[in-house]
Amino acid sequence: MSKVQRLIVGLAALLFGASLAACASGGTIATVNGQPISQSAFDTKLEGTPLARTVLQQMVQDALIDQYAKNNNITVSEAEINAREDQIKQNFPAGSWDEMLKSRGLSEDDVHSALREQLILDKALGSQVKVTPAQIKDYFDKNRATFDKPEQVTARHILVPNLVEAEKVEQLLKASGGQNFADVAKQYSTDPGSKDKGGDLGTFKRGQMVPAFDKVAFSEPVNVISAPVKSPFGYHIIQVTARIPGTKATLASATPQITDTLRQQQEAPLIQPFLQGLQQKADIKINNPNFAGLFPSPPPGSAMGAPPAAAGAGAAASPAGSAPAASAPAASPAAASPAPSST
């Protein structure tokens, strides 16, 4: 499981766990034609679902990881968390990271909590992971093109439903030389994902927008107000504000990303045994019968599940022919529209 996938799983557990906590207040949660549905009845129903068991397992795991970090003096700084978040954001089309969080009712604090847990696991298992220069070079030689940085543009747009409206907006913008673009976008744009940001779409590469939009964005001169551009979503007035040339990767420039990818490959098979070891050594008491048997005690006389010391060397995945783990996140939104909210 890649770091992106692990993050999404962790965020889902955080969100559902928060909803379970909110349900503990008692009283009536809803009424149907005057008939009440009690909070306790809802809680009982919820606790009996497989998802509730999964969430409790995740919450216990979170506690065990936090305790392990404290007991082993593992610290994670805000700078490390921010750097990891920035790395993951690169896998999402412009603007869609915030949209993803909003659609799931998640906050930056939720993200940082999940990322902190991932970083603790990275540090806990780091001594069992070894990436050599030869592995890095082999990976680069077989995946060189995936590290090249394509040309990108930064742009903003105003989306309106018809050509008449688009021509009106075009004239308003050209009359001011584009100086009032943000104000006009807030007033006229029908794209909820960008209008409140003055039409700003951020920076994107070819293929992230619908073809008609893409063609203009990568051919229009910087700061020019485009003529109306028709797409399946309506008519766009586009202004490219910056153009970033593409670059060819070198072994030196790709080494940090390759190192991280190879570490993920080696670390992946170590995570579950490590977590099982923490759980088997822990004193976990379940007070709710709905969750009986969720954390069985190890058999008498068995090993207490200490994290494996030698699994890393033999479990490392071969780097040959595979793309970087972070390049295809399972939950990455489809990038068909210049405004993620329009997809």
N, C-alpha and C positions, 0 to 999 in steps of 0.2 A: 504494500500500500504506500503510495507516494505521500509526501508531506502535505500536498494539497488535499488529498483524500482523507488523510488523518485529521486535518483541520476541520473539514466539513463534518465528519463524524463527531468530533469533539464539540463543535458548535451546536449540532443537533441535540446532543445530550445536555448541553448547558441550557438550551432553550426549553426543552421539555422538563428538565429538572426544576427550572424556575417556575414553570406552570404548576408542577406538583406542589411546590412549597406554597404557592399562592392559594392552593386549594385547601389549606389546613385551617382556614379561618372559621369554619363552621357556618351554620345558618342555612339559608335557602339560596341556591345558585341560580334558579330560574323558576318561572311559573308558566304553565300552559293552560290558557283559559281559566286562570285562577287556581289551578292545581299545582302545588309546589313540587319542585324537585330539590331534595335536600342536598346540602353539601356533603354530608356523610354518605349518602347513597351514591353520589357521583364519585367520591373518593374510593369507595369500595369497588365500584365498577372499574375505575381506572387502575386500581392496584392489581386487579386480576388479569390485566392484559399483558401479553408478552413484552410490549414496549416498556411498560413500567418496570419489569424485571431487568431489562437491558439498561434502563436509566439508572436503577439502583446499583447495578454492577459498575457502570461508568462512574458514579459518584464515589463508590468505595475505592475504585481504582485511582481516582483523583486524590483522595485522601492518602492512599498508600504512597503515591508518587511524591506528594508534598512532604509527607513524613520522611521518606527516603532522602529527599533533598536536604532537609534540616539535619538529619542524623549524619549525613556525609558531607556537610558544609558545601553543598552545591548551590551556587547563586546564579541568577539570571538577571541581567540588567535590562533597563528599558531600551537602551541602544540596541542590544541584541534582538529584542522582540521586534522593534521597529524595522531593523534590517531584514529579519525573516519575513515580516509582513510585506515589505516592499518587494521582496523576491517573489512572493506568491502572487501579489497584485499584477505582476508582469504577465501572468498567464490569463488575465481577464481582459476583454475588450475595453476600450476607453469608457469610463463611467459606469461599467457594469458591476464593479466591486461594491460600490455603495448601494446600487440597486439590489444586489444579491443579499446584502446584510439587511436592508430595509424590508425586503420581501419575507425574510425569515424572522423579523422582529428582533434582530441582534444589534448589539452595540459594539463600539471599539473595545470596551472593557471585556466583553465576551470573547472577542478575537484574541486579545492579549492573554487572557486566562488560558485559552486552548494552546496558544503558541508557547507560553511559558512551560506548559507540561511537555510539549514536544522537545523543547530545548533541554529540559532536565533529562529526558530519556537519551537525547544525543550525548550529553555529557556523561551520564551513567554508563553508557555502553561504549564510549569512545575508546577505552583501552583495549577493547576486543576487535576494533576495526583498524585496518591498515591499508592505506592506498599508496601504491608505489609510483614513482615517475614513469616506469615502463607501462603500467596499466593506464595511466593518464594519456600517454602518447598513443598507445594502441587505440584507445577510445576516440581520441581526436582524429586519428587517421581514418577511422571507419565512419565517423559521423561529422566530418569537417563542415559540410554545408549547413548543418543544423545550428552552428554557432555564428554563422554570418549574420550581421545585422542589416535587415532590409531598409530601404528608404522609408522614412516616415514623414508625416505632416501633422501640424497642429492646426486645427480649424474650428470655426464656429458656424452655425447655420440658423436659419429661421424657417420653420416648416409651417406652411399654410395649406388650406384645403383645395384651392383652385387657382387658375392662372391669373384671373383678374386681381385677386388679393396679392399674388406673388409680384405682379408688375407694380402694384402700388407700393409694396414694401421695398422693391428694388429702387424705385425712384426716391423714396424717403432716405434710403441709405446713401445713394449716390449724390444726393443734394448736400449731404454733410461730409462727403468723403469717407463714410463709414465710421465717423467719430461717435455717432449715437447708436452703434450696432447693438450694444447690450440693452439699452432702453427700448429700442424697437423690438428686440427679441422678447423681452418681458411683456410687452404689450400685445404683440401679434402672434407669436409662435404657439403652435398647438402641440409641440413636443414637450410632454411633462418632464422628461428626463433632463432637458437642457435649458428650457426657457427661463427658469429662475436663476440660472447661472449665466445669463446673458447669451445663451445659445452655444456656450463653450462645450466642445466635444472632446477636449483633451488631445492627446497625441495617438495616432494610430498608423498601422501599416496597410499595404494593399491587401484587399480581400476581406477586410473587416467591415466594410460598408457595402450597401447594395451597389450593383455595377454602375448604374448611371451616376450615382453620387461619387463613387470611387474614381471614375474617369475624370470628372471635373476637379476633384480634390488633388489629384496627382498630375494635373496639367496646367491648372490656373496659376498665374503669377501670384506671388505673396502680396497680401493686402488689397487685392482687386476684389470688387463686389461682382459676383457672377450673375449672369442672366438666370432666370428661373430654370430649375432642373427638375424634371418630372421623375417620380419614383412611385412604387406601389403605395407609399404613405402620403402622397400629396406632392406639393411643389416646394423645393428648397431654394433659398438664397444662401450661397456659400461664400465665406471669406477664409482663405488660407492665411494664417498669421505667422507660420514658420515652416521651414522645410529642413529636414534632417537627412543628410546624404547617408546611403548605405555604406557599410564597411565590411571588409573581409576579415574573418577571425584569424588570429594566430594562436599557436600553442600556448603562449604566455597569457594572452587575453582570455582564453577559454579554460585555463587550468582551474580557477576557483569554482566555476560551475561544474566542470567535470568531476573535480574532487568531491563536491557535495553530492552529485549524482551517484558516484561509486560508493560513497559512504552510506547513502540511503540503501543501495542494493545489499551491502553487507549487513547493515543494521536491521533490515526488515525481518529476517528470520530469528533475530535475537530478542525482539521486543516481547512477543507472547510468552516465551519461557521465562523471561525476566519478570514480567508482571505476575505470572503464575507463582514464581518463587516468592515474591513479596506477599501475595495473598495466602500462600500456604504457611508462611511463618507468622502471619498476623493473627491476632485474637479478634475475630469478627463475630459479634453476637447479633442474631436476627430476632427482633421482638414482635414482628408482624407475621402471623401464620401464612399470609398470602405469599411470603417470600421464603418459606421453609425449604431447606435443601439447596438454596441458591449458592451458598458457600460451604460445601461439605468439608469436614475436617479430614486431614490426611490420615491414612491407615496407621494404626499403632506400629511403631518401629520403622516407618518409612523415612526416607530422607525428607527434609523440610523444604525441598524445592529451591535450594539456593540457585541464583542465576548462573547459567553455564559459563565456564571460564574459557572453553576452547571452541565454542560453536562458531565463532566469527570467522576463523580462518577457512574452515571447510565449507561454510554456507555462503560465501560471497558469490553473487551472481556474476556470470561472465559478462564483461562489457561489450563483447563483440556484437556489432550489428544492431544494437538497441539505441533508441533515441533517448534523450535526457528525460529522466523521470518526471520532471516538472513541466514538460512541454505539452502534456495532454491531460489537464485536470478533469476528473470525472464530472465535476459540477460546473465546469466553465460554461457560461451562457453562449448560445449561438450568436454569432456576430454577423447578422445579416443586415442590420439597419444602422444608420448613423446615429440613432438614439436607441440605446439598449432597451428603454422602456417601450419602444415601438415594436419590438420583435414579437 
